[in-house]
Amino acid sequence: MTRFPLLLLGAFAATAFAEPKPVPRMQAVPQAHAQISFQRDGVELTRYHFGDDNPRPYLFPQPQREGQAAGAAAGGAAEGGGGA
């Protein structure tokens, strides 16, 4: 009968002093109004908007490679390749 309380105490001691897991570098954090914030090291990269009030889901701001203008990938007006 005395073995059960000691076993329970041992299990509690093992979990009470366990090292916490580190916070992941990349996280998808739920937000209000049908949005998800994508964050790296606590800094928001983009936000995913979805839900019944949107005609279709979208990311804003659009993720871009470092140093690239928003319309440059598609040859848009940012590079002078598009437009009228």
Secondary structure as the mmCIF struct_conf table of DSSP 4:
data_model
#
loop_
_struct_conf.conf_type_id
_struct_conf.id
_struct_conf.beg_label_comp_id
_struct_conf.beg_label_asym_id
_struct_conf.beg_label_seq_id
_struct_conf.end_label_comp_id
_struct_conf.end_label_asym_id
_struct_conf.end_label_seq_id
HELX_RH_AL_P HELX_RH_AL_P1 ARG A 3 ALA A 16
TURN_TY1_P TURN_TY1_P1 PHE A 17 PHE A 17
HELX_LH_PP_P HELX_LH_PP_P1 ALA A 18 PRO A 24
BEND BEND1 ARG A 25 ARG A 25
STRN STRN1 MET A 26 GLN A 31
TURN_TY1_P TURN_TY1_P2 ALA A 32 ALA A 34
STRN STRN2 GLN A 35 ARG A 40
TURN_TY1_P TURN_TY1_P3 ASP A 41 GLY A 42
STRN STRN3 VAL A 43 HIS A 49
BEND BEND2 GLY A 51 GLY A 51
TURN_TY1_P TURN_TY1_P4 ASP A 52 ASP A 53
BEND BEND3 ASN A 54 ARG A 56
STRN STRN4 TYR A 58 PHE A 60
BEND BEND4 PRO A 61 PRO A 61
HELX_LH_PP_P HELX_LH_PP_P2 GLN A 62 PRO A 63
TURN_TY1_P TURN_TY1_P5 GLU A 66 GLY A 67
TURN_TY1_P TURN_TY1_P6 ALA A 70 GLY A 75
TURN_TY1_P TURN_TY1_P7 ALA A 77 GLY A 80
BEND BEND5 GLY A 82 GLY A 82
#
